[in-house]
Amino acid sequence: MRGFEQTAGLLRDRIRTAGASRGFAVTRLLTHWPEIVGTEVARMARPVKVGFRRDGLGATLTLLTTGAQAPMLEMQKESIRERVNACYGYAAISKVLITQTAPGGFAEGQVAFAPAPASAAPPPDPEIARRAADAVADVGDAGLRAALENLGRNILARTSACAQNRQDTDPEKGPVR
């Protein structure tokens, strides 16, 4: 491996293969759906399939939504088609088809449409933060110092968590409860 790589770089080929099997020639449609159609539409629906006609003229984009959101989405079909075509760079989509499902849905619809809100990270231990700051106090560049301090906090926090886990485990009896 050539060092650290972004997750997107590692998964690009797998996403492209999975997308191509469902007709998504441009995987950006899947990965950047909220940016393409807007957050409000992205909360209501997600792309499921792009089906190309036999004559090769235009394609049908199938969207999955809940039954309650379908009428709202129906009124926005033309706007969605225009935005998706802008993503493709040409008039690839000629029709938008809306598929409804119950909130529990069938296999395609079981994933929640809206992402879970990000949870706030717990505040770092003040002792760990102090030790990390002391270790990089001599670094002259403020940006580098901040980056090294953050790295130090992460390493020290992980090291102390591992040490705590080792203390909680009795080698003969297993974890202490």
Backbone as JSON Lines, residues from 0, in Angstrom:
{"i":0,"aa":"M","n":[0.84,-1.17,0.0],"ca":[0.0,0.0,0.0],"c":[0.88,1.23,0.0]}
{"i":1,"aa":"R","n":[0.48,2.28,-0.64],"ca":[1.28,3.47,-0.81],"c":[1.03,4.47,0.33]}
{"i":2,"aa":"G","n":[0.99,4.04,1.55],"ca":[0.71,4.96,2.63],"c":[-0.79,5.1,2.81]}
{"i":3,"aa":"F","n":[-1.18,6.18,3.41],"ca":[-2.6,6.41,3.66],"c":[-3.28,6.92,2.4]}
{"i":4,"aa":"E","n":[-4.46,6.4,2.13],"ca":[-5.26,6.83,1.0],"c":[-6.64,7.21,1.51]}
{"i":5,"aa":"Q","n":[-7.3,8.08,0.8],"ca":[-8.65,8.43,1.18],"c":[-9.57,7.24,0.95]}
{"i":6,"aa":"T","n":[-10.58,7.13,1.8],"ca":[-11.52,6.03,1.69],"c":[-12.2,6.02,0.33]}
{"i":7,"aa":"A","n":[-12.51,7.19,-0.18],"ca":[-13.15,7.26,-1.5],"c":[-12.28,6.63,-2.57]}
{"i":8,"aa":"G","n":[-10.98,6.83,-2.47],"ca":[-10.07,6.23,-3.44],"c":[-10.04,4.72,-3.35]}
{"i":9,"aa":"L","n":[-10.13,4.2,-2.13],"ca":[-10.11,2.75,-1.94],"c":[-11.41,2.09,-2.4]}
{"i":10,"aa":"L","n":[-12.52,2.8,-2.27],"ca":[-13.82,2.21,-2.61],"c":[-14.32,2.58,-4.0]}
{"i":11,"aa":"R","n":[-13.6,3.44,-4.71],"ca":[-14.07,3.95,-6.0],"c":[-14.46,2.83,-6.97]}
{"i":12,"aa":"D","n":[-13.6,1.82,-7.13],"ca":[-13.88,0.75,-8.08],"c":[-15.09,-0.08,-7.66]}
{"i":13,"aa":"R","n":[-15.22,-0.35,-6.36],"ca":[-16.37,-1.13,-5.9],"c":[-17.67,-0.37,-6.08]}
{"i":14,"aa":"I","n":[-17.65,0.93,-5.8],"ca":[-18.85,1.74,-5.99],"c":[-19.2,1.81,-7.47]}
{"i":15,"aa":"R","n":[-18.19,1.97,-8.31],"ca":[-18.44,2.05,-9.76],"c":[-19.04,0.74,-10.27]}
{"i":16,"aa":"T","n":[-18.53,-0.41,-9.81],"ca":[-19.05,-1.7,-10.24],"c":[-20.49,-1.89,-9.78]}
{"i":17,"aa":"A","n":[-20.75,-1.57,-8.52],"ca":[-22.12,-1.71,-7.99],"c":[-23.06,-0.76,-8.7]}
{"i":18,"aa":"G","n":[-22.62,0.45,-8.96],"ca":[-23.46,1.43,-9.65],"c":[-23.74,1.03,-11.09]}
{"i":19,"aa":"A","n":[-22.72,0.52,-11.77],"ca":[-22.9,0.13,-13.17],"c":[-23.89,-1.02,-13.29]}
{"i":20,"aa":"S","n":[-23.93,-1.91,-12.3],"ca":[-24.87,-3.03,-12.36],"c":[-26.31,-2.55,-12.26]}
{"i":21,"aa":"R","n":[-26.52,-1.36,-11.71],"ca":[-27.87,-0.79,-11.6],"c":[-28.1,0.31,-12.62]}
{"i":22,"aa":"G","n":[-27.17,0.48,-13.54],"ca":[-27.36,1.45,-14.61],"c":[-26.79,2.82,-14.32]}
{"i":23,"aa":"F","n":[-26.08,2.99,-13.23],"ca":[-25.52,4.29,-12.9],"c":[-24.14,4.42,-13.55]}
{"i":24,"aa":"A","n":[-24.1,5.06,-14.7],"ca":[-22.84,5.25,-15.4],"c":[-21.98,6.28,-14.67]}
{"i":25,"aa":"V","n":[-22.62,7.24,-14.04],"ca":[-21.9,8.25,-13.28],"c":[-22.21,8.01,-11.8]}
{"i":26,"aa":"T","n":[-21.25,7.45,-11.06],"ca":[-21.49,7.13,-9.66],"c":[-21.67,8.37,-8.8]}
{"i":27,"aa":"R","n":[-21.3,9.51,-9.33],"ca":[-21.48,10.76,-8.59],"c":[-22.96,10.95,-8.23]}
{"i":28,"aa":"L","n":[-23.86,10.45,-9.05],"ca":[-25.28,10.55,-8.79],"c":[-25.63,9.87,-7.46]}
{"i":29,"aa":"L","n":[-24.98,8.75,-7.18],"ca":[-25.22,8.04,-5.92],"c":[-24.51,8.69,-4.75]}
{"i":30,"aa":"T","n":[-23.25,9.02,-4.95],"ca":[-22.44,9.5,-3.84],"c":[-22.7,10.94,-3.46]}
{"i":31,"aa":"H","n":[-23.2,11.75,-4.38],"ca":[-23.46,13.16,-4.1],"c":[-24.94,13.51,-4.3]}
{"i":32,"aa":"W","n":[-25.83,12.59,-4.06],"ca":[-27.25,12.78,-4.28],"c":[-27.79,14.05,-3.62]}
{"i":33,"aa":"P","n":[-27.51,14.31,-2.33],"ca":[-28.05,15.54,-1.72],"c":[-27.55,16.82,-2.39]}
{"i":34,"aa":"E","n":[-26.31,16.82,-2.86],"ca":[-25.77,18.01,-3.53],"c":[-26.41,18.22,-4.9]}
{"i":35,"aa":"I","n":[-26.78,17.14,-5.57],"ca":[-27.33,17.24,-6.92],"c":[-28.78,17.72,-6.89]}
{"i":36,"aa":"V","n":[-29.61,17.1,-6.05],"ca":[-31.04,17.43,-6.05],"c":[-31.45,18.35,-4.92]}
{"i":37,"aa":"G","n":[-30.57,18.59,-3.98],"ca":[-30.91,19.41,-2.83],"c":[-31.26,18.55,-1.63]}
{"i":38,"aa":"T","n":[-31.02,19.08,-0.45],"ca":[-31.22,18.29,0.77],"c":[-32.68,17.93,1.01]}
{"i":39,"aa":"E","n":[-33.6,18.82,0.63],"ca":[-35.02,18.54,0.87],"c":[-35.49,17.34,0.04]}
{"i":40,"aa":"V","n":[-35.12,17.31,-1.23],"ca":[-35.51,16.18,-2.09],"c":[-34.76,14.92,-1.65]}
{"i":41,"aa":"A","n":[-33.49,15.05,-1.26],"ca":[-32.7,13.89,-0.84],"c":[-33.28,13.24,0.41]}
{"i":42,"aa":"R","n":[-33.91,14.04,1.27],"ca":[-34.55,13.47,2.46],"c":[-35.79,12.67,2.08]}
{"i":43,"aa":"M","n":[-36.43,13.04,0.98],"ca":[-37.68,12.38,0.58],"c":[-37.44,11.15,-0.29]}
{"i":44,"aa":"A","n":[-36.35,11.13,-1.05],"ca":[-36.16,10.04,-2.02],"c":[-34.69,9.77,-2.24]}
{"i":45,"aa":"R","n":[-34.44,8.58,-2.79],"ca":[-33.08,8.23,-3.19],"c":[-33.13,7.47,-4.5]}
{"i":46,"aa":"P","n":[-32.07,7.59,-5.29],"ca":[-32.07,6.89,-6.58],"c":[-31.89,5.39,-6.38]}
{"i":47,"aa":"V","n":[-32.63,4.62,-7.15],"ca":[-32.54,3.17,-7.04],"c":[-31.96,2.56,-8.31]}
{"i":48,"aa":"K","n":[-32.34,3.11,-9.47],"ca":[-31.94,2.49,-10.72],"c":[-32.01,3.5,-11.86]}
{"i":49,"aa":"V","n":[-31.14,3.33,-12.83],"ca":[-31.24,4.05,-14.1],"c":[-31.38,2.98,-15.17]}
{"i":50,"aa":"G","n":[-32.52,2.96,-15.83],"ca":[-32.78,1.97,-16.88],"c":[-32.72,2.62,-18.24]}
{"i":51,"aa":"F","n":[-31.9,2.07,-19.13],"ca":[-31.77,2.61,-20.48],"c":[-32.68,1.85,-21.43]}
{"i":52,"aa":"R","n":[-33.3,2.57,-22.34],"ca":[-34.19,1.96,-23.32],"c":[-33.37,1.22,-24.37]}
{"i":53,"aa":"R","n":[-34.01,0.34,-25.08],"ca":[-33.32,-0.47,-26.08],"c":[-32.81,0.35,-27.25]}
{"i":54,"aa":"D","n":[-33.55,1.4,-27.61],"ca":[-33.09,2.22,-28.72],"c":[-31.99,3.2,-28.31]}
{"i":55,"aa":"G","n":[-31.68,3.24,-27.0],"ca":[-30.59,4.07,-26.51],"c":[-30.93,5.54,-26.36]}
{"i":56,"aa":"L","n":[-32.19,5.91,-26.58],"ca":[-32.57,7.32,-26.49],"c":[-33.2,7.58,-25.12]}
{"i":57,"aa":"G","n":[-32.46,8.24,-24.27],"ca":[-32.98,8.59,-22.96],"c":[-33.03,7.41,-22.02]}
{"i":58,"aa":"A","n":[-33.05,7.71,-20.74],"ca":[-33.09,6.68,-19.72],"c":[-34.15,7.06,-18.69]}
{"i":59,"aa":"T","n":[-34.52,6.08,-17.88],"ca":[-35.5,6.31,-16.83],"c":[-34.79,6.21,-15.49]}
{"i":60,"aa":"L","n":[-34.89,7.25,-14.69],"ca":[-34.35,7.27,-13.33],"c":[-35.46,6.85,-12.39]}
{"i":61,"aa":"T","n":[-35.23,5.79,-11.63],"ca":[-36.22,5.31,-10.66],"c":[-35.81,5.8,-9.28]}
{"i":62,"aa":"L","n":[-36.75,6.47,-8.6],"ca":[-36.52,6.98,-7.26],"c":[-37.39,6.22,-6.27]}
{"i":63,"aa":"L","n":[-36.87,5.97,-5.09],"ca":[-37.6,5.3,-4.03],"c":[-37.99,6.33,-2.99]}
{"i":64,"aa":"T","n":[-39.26,6.32,-2.6],"ca":[-39.75,7.25,-1.59],"c":[-40.83,6.58,-0.78]}
{"i":65,"aa":"T","n":[-41.22,7.22,0.31],"ca":[-42.34,6.71,1.1],"c":[-43.63,7.21,0.46]}
{"i":66,"aa":"G","n":[-44.71,6.54,0.74],"ca":[-45.99,6.9,0.13],"c":[-46.42,8.32,0.42]}
{"i":67,"aa":"A","n":[-46.16,8.81,1.62],"ca":[-46.58,10.15,1.99],"c":[-45.82,11.24,1.22]}
{"i":68,"aa":"Q","n":[-44.61,10.96,0.8],"ca":[-43.78,11.95,0.12],"c":[-43.96,11.92,-1.4]}
{"i":69,"aa":"A","n":[-44.58,10.89,-1.92],"ca":[-44.68,10.73,-3.36],"c":[-45.37,11.9,-4.07]}
{"i":70,"aa":"P","n":[-46.5,12.43,-3.57],"ca":[-47.12,13.56,-4.27],"c":[-46.21,14.79,-4.33]}
{"i":71,"aa":"M","n":[-45.48,15.06,-3.26],"ca":[-44.55,16.19,-3.24],"c":[-43.46,15.98,-4.28]}
{"i":72,"aa":"L","n":[-42.97,14.76,-4.36],"ca":[-41.9,14.43,-5.29],"c":[-42.4,14.46,-6.73]}
{"i":73,"aa":"E","n":[-43.64,14.05,-6.93],"ca":[-44.24,14.04,-8.26],"c":[-44.24,15.44,-8.88]}
{"i":74,"aa":"M","n":[-44.49,16.45,-8.04],"ca":[-44.52,17.82,-8.54],"c":[-43.13,18.34,-8.9]}
{"i":75,"aa":"Q","n":[-42.08,17.68,-8.4],"ca":[-40.72,18.14,-8.63],"c":[-39.96,17.28,-9.64]}
{"i":76,"aa":"K","n":[-40.63,16.37,-10.32],"ca":[-39.96,15.45,-11.24],"c":[-39.16,16.17,-12.32]}
{"i":77,"aa":"E","n":[-39.7,17.2,-12.91],"ca":[-39.0,17.91,-13.99],"c":[-37.73,18.59,-13.46]}
{"i":78,"aa":"S","n":[-37.83,19.18,-12.29],"ca":[-36.66,19.82,-11.68],"c":[-35.58,18.78,-11.36]}
{"i":79,"aa":"I","n":[-36.0,17.63,-10.85],"ca":[-35.05,16.55,-10.54],"c":[-34.37,16.08,-11.81]}
{"i":80,"aa":"R","n":[-35.15,15.89,-12.88],"ca":[-34.59,15.44,-14.15],"c":[-33.55,16.43,-14.67]}
{"i":81,"aa":"E","n":[-33.86,17.71,-14.59],"ca":[-32.91,18.73,-15.06],"c":[-31.62,18.72,-14.23]}
{"i":82,"aa":"R","n":[-31.73,18.57,-12.94],"ca":[-30.55,18.56,-12.07],"c":[-29.69,17.33,-12.31]}
{"i":83,"aa":"V","n":[-30.34,16.19,-12.48],"ca":[-29.6,14.95,-12.74],"c":[-28.91,15.02,-14.1]}
{"i":84,"aa":"N","n":[-29.58,15.55,-15.1],"ca":[-28.96,15.7,-16.42],"c":[-27.78,16.66,-16.36]}
{"i":85,"aa":"A","n":[-27.86,17.67,-15.52],"ca":[-26.72,18.57,-15.34],"c":[-25.53,17.81,-14.75]}
{"i":86,"aa":"C","n":[-25.81,16.85,-13.89],"ca":[-24.74,16.01,-13.31],"c":[-24.09,15.16,-14.38]}
{"i":87,"aa":"Y","n":[-24.92,14.56,-15.25],"ca":[-24.39,13.74,-16.33],"c":[-23.68,14.57,-17.39]}
{"i":88,"aa":"G","n":[-24.11,15.81,-17.57],"ca":[-23.5,16.67,-18.57],"c":[-24.22,16.66,-19.9]}
{"i":89,"aa":"Y","n":[-25.28,15.88,-20.01],"ca":[-26.1,15.84,-21.23],"c":[-27.47,15.32,-20.83]}
{"i":90,"aa":"A","n":[-28.42,15.31,-21.75],"ca":[-29.79,14.88,-21.45],"c":[-29.88,13.36,-21.4]}
{"i":91,"aa":"A","n":[-29.27,12.76,-20.4],"ca":[-29.26,11.3,-20.29],"c":[-30.6,10.77,-19.78]}
{"i":92,"aa":"I","n":[-31.24,11.49,-18.89],"ca":[-32.49,11.05,-18.27],"c":[-33.66,11.72,-18.99]}
{"i":93,"aa":"S","n":[-34.57,10.91,-19.53],"ca":[-35.74,11.47,-20.19],"c":[-37.0,11.33,-19.34]}
{"i":94,"aa":"K","n":[-36.94,10.46,-18.32],"ca":[-38.12,10.2,-17.51],"c":[-37.7,9.88,-16.08]}
{"i":95,"aa":"V","n":[-38.5,10.36,-15.12],"ca":[-38.27,10.05,-13.7],"c":[-39.46,9.24,-13.23]}
{"i":96,"aa":"L","n":[-39.21,8.05,-12.71],"ca":[-40.24,7.15,-12.21],"c":[-40.14,7.11,-10.69]}
{"i":97,"aa":"I","n":[-41.26,7.24,-10.02],"ca":[-41.26,7.24,-8.56],"c":[-41.85,5.94,-8.06]}
{"i":98,"aa":"T","n":[-41.11,5.25,-7.21],"ca":[-41.55,4.0,-6.6],"c":[-41.81,4.28,-5.13]}
{"i":99,"aa":"Q","n":[-42.98,3.87,-4.66],"ca":[-43.36,4.11,-3.27],"c":[-43.2,2.84,-2.45]}
{"i":100,"aa":"T","n":[-42.9,3.03,-1.18],"ca":[-42.84,1.92,-0.25],"c":[-43.23,2.41,1.13]}
{"i":101,"aa":"A","n":[-43.56,1.5,2.0],"ca":[-43.87,1.85,3.38],"c":[-42.58,2.2,4.09]}
{"i":102,"aa":"P","n":[-42.63,2.93,5.22],"ca":[-41.4,3.29,5.92],"c":[-40.52,2.09,6.25]}
{"i":103,"aa":"G","n":[-41.12,0.91,6.58],"ca":[-40.33,-0.29,6.81],"c":[-39.89,-0.9,5.5]}
{"i":104,"aa":"G","n":[-40.72,-0.79,4.5],"ca":[-40.43,-1.11,3.11],"c":[-39.94,-2.52,2.82]}
{"i":105,"aa":"F","n":[-39.74,-2.74,1.54],"ca":[-39.12,-3.97,1.1],"c":[-37.61,-3.8,1.17]}
{"i":106,"aa":"A","n":[-36.86,-4.76,0.72],"ca":[-35.41,-4.76,0.92],"c":[-34.74,-3.47,0.48]}
{"i":107,"aa":"E","n":[-35.17,-2.86,-0.63],"ca":[-34.55,-1.63,-1.11],"c":[-34.85,-0.45,-0.21]}
{"i":108,"aa":"G","n":[-35.99,-0.47,0.48],"ca":[-36.42,0.7,1.21],"c":[-36.15,0.67,2.7]}
{"i":109,"aa":"Q","n":[-35.43,-0.3,3.19],"ca":[-35.25,-0.41,4.63],"c":[-34.24,0.57,5.19]}
{"i":110,"aa":"V","n":[-33.37,1.11,4.39],"ca":[-32.39,2.07,4.87],"c":[-33.07,3.42,5.04]}
{"i":111,"aa":"A","n":[-32.79,4.1,6.13],"ca":[-33.39,5.41,6.38],"c":[-32.9,6.4,5.32]}
{"i":112,"aa":"F","n":[-33.8,7.3,4.89],"ca":[-33.44,8.27,3.87],"c":[-32.55,9.36,4.43]}
{"i":113,"aa":"A","n":[-32.84,9.84,5.62],"ca":[-32.05,10.93,6.2],"c":[-30.91,10.34,7.02]}
{"i":114,"aa":"P","n":[-29.7,10.87,6.87],"ca":[-28.6,10.36,7.68],"c":[-28.8,10.7,9.15]}
{"i":115,"aa":"A","n":[-28.26,9.87,10.0],"ca":[-28.35,10.12,11.43],"c":[-27.54,11.36,11.78]}
{"i":116,"aa":"P","n":[-28.01,12.14,12.72],"ca":[-27.24,13.33,13.1],"c":[-25.89,12.92,13.71]}
{"i":117,"aa":"A","n":[-24.89,13.7,13.41],"ca":[-23.55,13.4,13.92],"c":[-23.53,13.6,15.43]}
{"i":118,"aa":"S","n":[-22.96,12.64,16.11],"ca":[-22.86,12.76,17.56],"c":[-21.59,13.54,17.9]}
{"i":119,"aa":"A","n":[-21.69,14.32,18.94],"ca":[-20.55,15.13,19.35],"c":[-19.51,14.24,20.02]}
{"i":120,"aa":"A","n":[-18.26,14.47,19.69],"ca":[-17.17,13.69,20.28],"c":[-17.04,14.09,21.75]}
{"i":121,"aa":"P","n":[-16.74,13.13,22.62],"ca":[-16.57,13.48,24.02],"c":[-15.37,14.4,24.19]}
{"i":122,"aa":"P","n":[-15.42,15.31,25.15],"ca":[-14.29,16.22,25.33],"c":[-13.05,15.44,25.75]}
{"i":123,"aa":"P","n":[-11.88,15.86,25.29],"ca":[-10.66,15.12,25.64],"c":[-10.34,15.29,27.13]}
{"i":124,"aa":"D","n":[-9.67,14.3,27.66],"ca":[-9.22,14.34,29.05],"c":[-8.25,15.51,29.2]}
{"i":125,"aa":"P","n":[-8.44,16.4,30.17],"ca":[-7.56,17.56,30.31],"c":[-6.09,17.18,30.51]}
{"i":126,"aa":"E","n":[-5.84,16.07,31.19],"ca":[-4.45,15.63,31.4],"c":[-3.8,15.23,30.08]}
{"i":127,"aa":"I","n":[-4.55,14.52,29.24],"ca":[-4.04,14.12,27.93],"c":[-3.79,15.35,27.06]}
{"i":128,"aa":"A","n":[-4.72,16.31,27.08],"ca":[-4.56,17.54,26.3],"c":[-3.33,18.32,26.75]}
{"i":129,"aa":"R","n":[-3.1,18.39,28.05],"ca":[-1.94,19.1,28.57],"c":[-0.65,18.41,28.15]}
{"i":130,"aa":"R","n":[-0.6,17.08,28.25],"ca":[0.61,16.34,27.86],"c":[0.91,16.52,26.37]}
{"i":131,"aa":"A","n":[-0.13,16.5,25.53],"ca":[0.07,16.68,24.09],"c":[0.56,18.1,23.79]}
{"i":132,"aa":"A","n":[0.0,19.09,24.47],"ca":[0.42,20.48,24.26],"c":[1.87,20.69,24.71]}
{"i":133,"aa":"D","n":[2.24,20.09,25.83],"ca":[3.61,20.2,26.32],"c":[4.61,19.56,25.36]}
{"i":134,"aa":"A","n":[4.21,18.45,24.73],"ca":[5.12,17.72,23.85],"c":[5.45,18.51,22.58]}
{"i":135,"aa":"V","n":[4.56,19.38,22.14],"ca":[4.78,20.11,20.89],"c":[4.98,21.61,21.11]}
{"i":136,"aa":"A","n":[5.22,22.02,22.33],"ca":[5.34,23.44,22.66],"c":[6.49,24.12,21.91]}
{"i":137,"aa":"D","n":[7.55,23.38,21.57],"ca":[8.72,23.97,20.92],"c":[8.57,24.13,19.4]}
{"i":138,"aa":"V","n":[7.48,23.62,18.81],"ca":[7.29,23.71,17.36],"c":[6.91,25.15,17.02]}
{"i":139,"aa":"G","n":[7.63,25.75,16.06],"ca":[7.44,27.16,15.73],"c":[6.21,27.45,14.89]}
{"i":140,"aa":"D","n":[5.9,26.62,13.92],"ca":[4.77,26.85,13.02],"c":[3.46,26.51,13.75]}
{"i":141,"aa":"A","n":[2.56,27.49,13.84],"ca":[1.32,27.31,14.59],"c":[0.43,26.21,13.99]}
{"i":142,"aa":"G","n":[0.33,26.15,12.66],"ca":[-0.49,25.13,12.02],"c":[0.05,23.73,12.26]}
{"i":143,"aa":"L","n":[1.37,23.59,12.13],"ca":[2.0,22.3,12.38],"c":[1.86,21.91,13.85]}
{"i":144,"aa":"R","n":[2.03,22.88,14.73],"ca":[1.91,22.61,16.17],"c":[0.49,22.12,16.5]}
{"i":145,"aa":"A","n":[-0.53,22.76,15.91],"ca":[-1.91,22.36,16.17],"c":[-2.17,20.94,15.65]}
{"i":146,"aa":"A","n":[-1.65,20.64,14.46],"ca":[-1.83,19.31,13.88],"c":[-1.13,18.24,14.72]}
{"i":147,"aa":"L","n":[0.09,18.53,15.16],"ca":[0.83,17.57,15.99],"c":[0.18,17.4,17.36]}
{"i":148,"aa":"E","n":[-0.36,18.5,17.89],"ca":[-1.04,18.41,19.18],"c":[-2.29,17.53,19.07]}
{"i":149,"aa":"N","n":[-3.04,17.7,17.99],"ca":[-4.22,16.87,17.76],"c":[-3.84,15.4,17.6]}
{"i":150,"aa":"L","n":[-2.78,15.15,16.84],"ca":[-2.28,13.78,16.67],"c":[-1.86,13.2,18.02]}
{"i":151,"aa":"G","n":[-1.14,13.99,18.81],"ca":[-0.7,13.53,20.12],"c":[-1.87,13.21,21.03]}
{"i":152,"aa":"R","n":[-2.9,14.06,21.03],"ca":[-4.09,13.8,21.86],"c":[-4.74,12.49,21.45]}
{"i":153,"aa":"N","n":[-4.85,12.25,20.14],"ca":[-5.47,11.01,19.67],"c":[-4.67,9.79,20.08]}
{"i":154,"aa":"I","n":[-3.36,9.86,19.94],"ca":[-2.5,8.72,20.3],"c":[-2.55,8.46,21.79]}
{"i":155,"aa":"L","n":[-2.42,9.53,22.58],"ca":[-2.46,9.37,24.04],"c":[-3.81,8.85,24.51]}
{"i":156,"aa":"A","n":[-4.9,9.32,23.91],"ca":[-6.23,8.85,24.29],"c":[-6.39,7.38,23.96]}
{"i":157,"aa":"R","n":[-5.92,6.98,22.78],"ca":[-6.03,5.58,22.38],"c":[-5.16,4.7,23.28]}
{"i":158,"aa":"T","n":[-3.95,5.16,23.6],"ca":[-3.04,4.4,24.45],"c":[-3.64,4.21,25.84]}
{"i":159,"aa":"S","n":[-4.22,5.29,26.4],"ca":[-4.81,5.17,27.74],"c":[-6.05,4.28,27.71]}
{"i":160,"aa":"A","n":[-6.83,4.3,26.61],"ca":[-8.0,3.43,26.51],"c":[-7.57,1.97,26.43]}
{"i":161,"aa":"C","n":[-6.49,1.69,25.68],"ca":[-5.99,0.31,25.58],"c":[-5.47,-0.16,26.93]}
{"i":162,"aa":"A","n":[-4.78,0.72,27.64],"ca":[-4.27,0.36,28.96],"c":[-5.42,0.09,29.92]}
{"i":163,"aa":"Q","n":[-6.49,0.88,29.83],"ca":[-7.66,0.67,30.68],"c":[-8.31,-0.67,30.37]}
{"i":164,"aa":"N","n":[-8.38,-1.03,29.09],"ca":[-8.96,-2.32,28.71],"c":[-8.12,-3.48,29.23]}
{"i":165,"aa":"R","n":[-6.8,-3.33,29.21],"ca":[-5.94,-4.39,29.74],"c":[-6.12,-4.54,31.24]}
{"i":166,"aa":"Q","n":[-6.31,-3.44,31.97],"ca":[-6.52,-3.51,33.41],"c":[-7.84,-4.18,33.74]}
{"i":167,"aa":"D","n":[-8.83,-4.02,32.87],"ca":[-10.16,-4.59,33.13],"c":[-10.25,-6.06,32.78]}
{"i":168,"aa":"T","n":[-9.17,-6.67,32.29],"ca":[-9.18,-8.06,31.87],"c":[-8.25,-8.89,32.74]}
{"i":169,"aa":"D","n":[-8.8,-9.91,33.35],"ca":[-8.02,-10.86,34.13],"c":[-7.59,-11.97,33.18]}
{"i":170,"aa":"P","n":[-6.26,-12.2,32.98],"ca":[-5.8,-13.18,31.98],"c":[-6.34,-14.59,32.21]}
{"i":171,"aa":"E","n":[-6.65,-14.95,33.45],"ca":[-7.11,-16.31,33.72],"c":[-8.62,-16.45,33.62]}
{"i":172,"aa":"K","n":[-9.37,-15.39,33.97],"ca":[-10.82,-15.49,34.03],"c":[-11.52,-14.7,32.94]}
{"i":173,"aa":"G","n":[-10.8,-13.91,32.16],"ca":[-11.43,-13.1,31.14],"c":[-11.77,-11.73,31.69]}
{"i":174,"aa":"P","n":[-12.68,-11.0,31.05],"ca":[-13.01,-9.64,31.46],"c":[-13.59,-9.6,32.87]}
{"i":175,"aa":"V","n":[-13.17,-8.61,33.64],"ca":[-13.67,-8.39,35.0],"c":[-14.97,-7.61,34.88]}
{"i":176,"aa":"R","n":[-16.01,-8.07,35.48],"ca":[-17.32,-7.4,35.38],"c":[-17.72,-6.84,36.71]}
